[in-house]
Amino acid sequence: MSKLTRIANEKDKIAIYKIWKSVFGDTEANISDFFVSFDNKCTTVVVDVSGEPVAAGHIIPAGNLVLDDAKYKCAMIYAIATLHEHRGLGYASLVTNTLISEGLSAGNDVVILCPSNDLLFDFYSDHTDMHEFFYINERTINVISHVEIPPTLTEISFIEYNTIRELFLVHIPHIETGMETMSYQNRICNVSGGALYRVNGMNGNGCAIIEKREDGSIIISELLLNNISEDAAISSIAIAYPSESYTIRTPARSNEVNEKTRRFGMISPSVSSNRMIANEQYSPYYGPAFD
């Protein structure tokens, strides 16, 4: 039985869709939307066993990592998957390390991965060159505190959203999201029944990325506010999106780690050198990651 880690080609399309669907459960239309969105800017790596891909992962442009006054071009690894009958053989780490090499060889300064749970963080830390780096605050609530005069929500384009979010993140180490990335995030929101919003308050403003889950819950995958309380913003979102459950993600303060703070993303190579010193008040923040 021969094994080969290689760049995918057009002949691998059916096998790649099969791997993706079997692991993540997405429809063929959802998968196709990803590849259409990134067109020729996505590189796919597969582990080929006896001529058939059994594991795959993808790397796409992610924008720039902004730390202090410097920007570092970055790419994001996405949707690493292995067919169930081929798991436990190290294929995920093979795919990941190959994608890291591909991303750096393509001119990126760093490569990013956002594992979906703590077990995967530990796995990638132990078996790849990925290092823990990004954090968020995340909480799920079921009871909404309504305010007398809630802010208003205005749906906006992904171009306008990208411009607004940079104003809120200017003093935070973060990912300056590329247009392809935010365009794809907007498509995900729209397909789910959500959207990108500007939050308009009497004395402040903000922006929010809202998605609907299949179970009816709402995820606010990014909420950035200035002079508007989270409760007030969520009150407005609850009016527009009635639900029994809301998950809210915001940047995490590095000096206020609490039960809401969790690991969100990893980076390669490590960026702990003296020339890349992060803001001391906030932990590095990623933003939306299509999860």
C-alpha positions as CSV (number, residue, x, y, z in Angstrom):
1,M,0.0,0.0,0.0
2,S,1.6,3.2,-1.2
3,K,1.3,6.6,0.6
4,L,2.0,10.0,-0.8
5,T,1.4,13.5,0.6
6,R,0.9,15.9,-2.3
7,I,-0.9,18.9,-3.8
8,A,-4.3,18.1,-5.0
9,N,-5.4,18.4,-8.6
10,E,-8.7,18.6,-10.5
11,K,-9.0,14.8,-10.6
12,D,-9.2,14.7,-6.8
13,K,-12.4,16.8,-6.6
14,I,-14.8,13.9,-6.0
15,A,-12.6,12.4,-3.3
16,I,-12.0,15.8,-1.6
17,Y,-15.8,16.5,-1.4
18,K,-16.3,12.9,0.0
19,I,-13.7,13.5,2.7
20,W,-15.2,17.0,3.6
21,K,-18.8,15.7,3.7
22,S,-18.0,12.6,5.7
23,V,-16.3,14.6,8.5
24,F,-18.1,17.9,8.6
25,G,-21.5,17.0,7.2
26,D,-21.7,20.0,4.9
27,T,-23.7,19.9,1.7
28,E,-22.0,19.7,-1.7
29,A,-23.3,23.3,-2.3
30,N,-21.6,24.5,0.9
31,I,-18.4,22.9,-0.1
32,S,-18.5,24.3,-3.6
33,D,-19.2,27.7,-2.3
34,F,-15.9,27.6,-0.4
35,F,-13.9,26.7,-3.5
36,V,-15.7,29.2,-5.7
37,S,-15.1,32.0,-3.1
38,F,-11.4,31.5,-3.0
39,D,-11.1,30.3,-6.7
40,N,-7.4,29.8,-7.5
41,K,-6.2,31.2,-4.2
42,C,-6.8,28.0,-2.3
43,T,-4.2,25.2,-2.2
44,T,-5.3,21.8,-1.1
45,V,-3.0,19.1,0.2
46,V,-4.0,15.4,0.3
47,V,-2.7,12.2,1.7
48,D,-2.9,9.7,-1.2
49,V,-3.2,6.0,-0.3
50,S,-2.9,3.7,-3.3
51,G,-4.0,6.4,-5.6
52,E,-7.0,7.7,-3.6
53,P,-7.0,10.8,-1.3
54,V,-8.1,9.8,2.2
55,A,-7.2,13.0,4.1
56,A,-7.2,16.6,3.0
57,G,-6.7,20.2,4.2
58,H,-6.8,23.6,2.6
59,I,-4.9,26.9,2.9
60,I,-6.3,30.2,1.9
61,P,-5.3,33.9,2.2
62,A,-6.3,35.4,5.6
63,G,-5.0,39.0,5.3
64,N,-2.4,40.5,7.7
65,L,-1.5,39.8,11.3
66,V,-1.2,43.3,12.9
67,L,1.1,43.6,15.9
68,D,2.0,47.1,17.1
69,D,3.0,49.1,13.9
70,A,3.9,46.0,11.9
71,K,1.9,43.8,9.5
72,Y,2.7,40.2,8.6
73,K,1.1,38.5,5.7
74,C,-0.8,35.4,6.8
75,A,-2.7,32.4,5.4
76,M,-5.2,30.2,7.2
77,I,-5.4,26.4,7.2
78,Y,-9.0,25.2,7.0
79,A,-11.1,22.0,7.1
80,I,-8.5,19.4,7.8
81,A,-10.2,16.0,7.6
82,T,-9.4,12.3,7.4
83,L,-11.8,9.5,6.4
84,H,-12.8,7.6,9.5
85,E,-11.2,4.3,8.5
86,H,-7.9,6.0,8.0
87,R,-7.7,7.9,11.3
88,G,-5.0,7.4,13.9
89,L,-2.2,7.1,11.3
90,G,-0.8,10.6,11.5
91,Y,-2.4,11.9,8.3
92,A,-3.8,15.1,9.8
93,S,-0.4,16.1,11.1
94,L,1.2,15.3,7.7
95,V,-1.4,17.5,5.9
96,T,-1.0,20.3,8.5
97,N,2.8,20.4,8.3
98,T,2.8,20.3,4.5
99,L,0.3,23.2,4.4
100,I,2.5,25.2,6.8
101,S,5.4,24.7,4.4
102,E,3.3,25.6,1.4
103,G,2.0,28.7,3.1
104,L,5.4,30.0,4.1
105,S,6.9,29.1,0.7
106,A,4.2,31.1,-1.0
107,G,5.4,34.3,0.8
108,N,3.3,34.4,3.9
109,D,5.1,35.4,7.1
110,V,2.9,33.2,9.3
111,V,0.3,30.5,8.9
112,I,-2.8,30.2,11.2
113,L,-5.1,27.4,12.3
114,C,-8.2,27.6,14.4
115,P,-8.9,24.2,16.0
116,S,-12.6,23.6,17.0
117,N,-11.9,22.2,20.5
118,D,-9.3,21.8,23.2
119,L,-8.4,18.2,22.2
120,L,-7.4,19.4,18.7
121,F,-5.4,22.3,20.2
122,D,-3.4,19.7,22.2
123,F,-3.1,17.5,19.2
124,Y,-1.7,20.2,16.9
125,S,0.6,21.4,19.6
126,D,2.1,18.0,20.1
127,H,2.2,16.8,16.4
128,T,2.8,19.9,14.3
129,D,4.7,23.2,14.3
130,M,1.6,25.1,15.5
131,H,1.7,27.3,18.6
132,E,-1.1,28.6,20.8
133,F,-1.6,32.3,20.0
134,F,-5.2,33.8,19.6
135,Y,-7.8,34.0,22.4
136,I,-11.4,35.2,22.7
137,N,-14.1,35.8,25.2
138,E,-17.1,33.6,24.5
139,R,-20.3,33.2,26.5
140,T,-23.7,31.7,25.8
141,I,-26.8,33.2,27.2
142,N,-30.5,32.2,27.3
143,V,-32.0,35.3,29.0
144,I,-31.8,38.7,27.4
145,S,-31.7,41.9,29.3
146,H,-33.9,44.3,27.3
147,V,-33.1,48.0,27.4
148,E,-35.5,50.9,27.0
149,I,-33.9,52.4,23.8
150,P,-31.8,49.6,22.2
151,P,-29.3,50.4,19.5
152,T,-30.3,49.9,15.9
153,L,-28.9,47.4,13.4
154,T,-28.0,48.3,9.8
155,E,-27.0,45.6,7.4
156,I,-23.9,46.5,5.5
157,S,-21.6,45.1,2.8
158,F,-18.5,43.0,3.6
159,I,-16.4,45.9,2.3
160,E,-17.9,48.4,4.7
161,Y,-17.7,45.9,7.5
162,N,-14.0,45.3,7.0
163,T,-13.4,49.1,7.1
164,I,-15.4,49.5,10.3
165,R,-13.9,46.6,12.2
166,E,-10.4,48.0,11.7
167,L,-11.4,51.2,13.5
168,F,-12.3,49.1,16.6
169,L,-9.2,46.9,16.4
170,V,-6.6,49.5,15.8
171,H,-5.0,49.1,19.3
172,I,-5.5,45.3,19.5
173,P,-3.1,42.7,18.0
174,H,-5.4,41.1,15.4
175,I,-6.0,39.8,11.9
176,E,-6.7,42.5,9.4
177,T,-9.1,40.3,7.4
178,G,-8.7,40.1,3.6
179,M,-11.5,40.9,1.3
180,E,-11.9,37.3,0.0
181,T,-12.1,36.1,3.6
182,M,-14.8,38.6,4.7
183,S,-16.7,38.1,1.4
184,Y,-16.9,34.3,2.2
185,Q,-17.9,35.1,5.8
186,N,-20.7,37.2,4.4
187,R,-21.9,34.4,2.2
188,I,-21.9,32.0,5.2
189,C,-24.0,34.6,7.2
190,N,-26.5,35.1,4.3
191,V,-26.9,31.4,3.6
192,S,-27.7,30.8,7.3
193,G,-30.2,33.8,7.4
194,G,-27.8,36.2,9.2
195,A,-25.8,39.1,8.0
196,L,-23.0,41.7,8.8
197,Y,-24.2,44.7,10.7
198,R,-23.3,48.1,11.9
199,V,-24.6,48.8,15.4
200,N,-25.9,52.3,15.9
201,G,-26.3,53.7,19.4
202,M,-27.2,57.2,20.8
203,N,-23.6,57.7,22.0
204,G,-21.6,55.0,20.4
205,N,-21.4,52.4,17.6
206,G,-20.2,49.0,16.8
207,C,-20.3,46.1,14.4
208,A,-21.5,42.5,14.5
209,I,-21.3,39.2,12.5
210,I,-24.5,37.2,13.0
211,E,-25.2,33.6,11.9
212,K,-28.1,31.3,12.5
213,R,-27.5,27.7,13.5
214,E,-29.6,24.8,12.2
215,D,-30.9,24.3,15.8
216,G,-32.2,27.8,15.9
217,S,-29.5,29.2,18.1
218,I,-27.7,32.4,17.1
219,I,-24.0,32.9,17.1
220,I,-22.6,36.5,17.2
221,S,-19.2,35.4,15.9
222,E,-17.8,38.9,16.3
223,L,-19.1,41.8,18.4
224,L,-17.0,45.0,18.6
225,L,-18.5,48.0,20.5
226,N,-17.6,51.6,21.4
227,N,-19.7,53.3,24.1
228,I,-22.5,50.7,23.8
229,S,-22.9,47.9,26.4
230,E,-22.9,44.3,25.3
231,D,-26.3,43.9,26.9
232,A,-27.7,46.7,24.8
233,A,-26.3,45.4,21.6
234,I,-27.5,41.8,22.3
235,S,-31.0,43.2,23.1
236,S,-31.1,44.7,19.6
237,I,-29.9,41.5,18.0
238,A,-32.5,39.5,20.0
239,I,-35.3,41.7,18.5
240,A,-34.1,41.0,15.0
241,Y,-33.2,37.3,15.7
242,P,-35.5,35.8,18.3
243,S,-33.9,32.6,19.8
244,E,-33.5,30.6,23.0
245,S,-29.7,30.8,22.8
246,Y,-27.1,33.3,21.9
247,T,-23.4,32.8,21.7
248,I,-21.3,36.0,21.8
249,R,-17.6,36.3,20.9
250,T,-15.5,39.4,21.8
251,P,-11.8,40.2,22.1
252,A,-10.2,39.0,25.3
253,R,-8.2,41.2,27.6
254,S,-4.9,39.6,28.5
255,N,-5.0,41.0,32.1
256,E,-8.6,39.7,32.7
257,V,-8.5,36.0,32.0
258,N,-11.8,34.5,33.3
259,E,-14.2,31.6,32.6
260,K,-15.2,33.2,29.3
261,T,-11.7,33.3,27.9
262,R,-10.7,30.4,25.7
263,R,-8.1,29.4,23.1
264,F,-9.1,30.3,19.6
265,G,-6.2,30.0,17.2
266,M,-2.7,28.8,16.6
267,I,0.2,30.2,14.6
268,S,3.4,29.0,12.8
269,P,6.1,29.9,13.1
270,S,6.1,31.2,16.7
271,V,6.0,35.0,16.9
272,S,7.5,35.5,20.4
273,S,10.6,37.3,19.1
274,N,11.4,40.8,20.3
275,R,10.4,42.3,17.0
276,M,6.8,41.1,17.4
277,I,5.6,42.2,20.8
278,A,1.9,42.2,21.2
279,N,-0.3,44.8,22.9
280,E,-0.2,44.2,26.7
281,Q,-3.8,45.0,27.3
282,Y,-5.4,42.6,24.8
283,S,-4.6,39.0,23.8
284,P,-4.1,38.5,20.1
285,Y,-7.6,38.4,18.4
286,Y,-8.5,36.5,15.2
287,G,-12.1,37.2,14.5
288,P,-14.5,35.2,12.3
289,A,-13.1,31.8,11.3
290,F,-16.0,30.1,9.4
291,D,-16.7,27.8,12.3
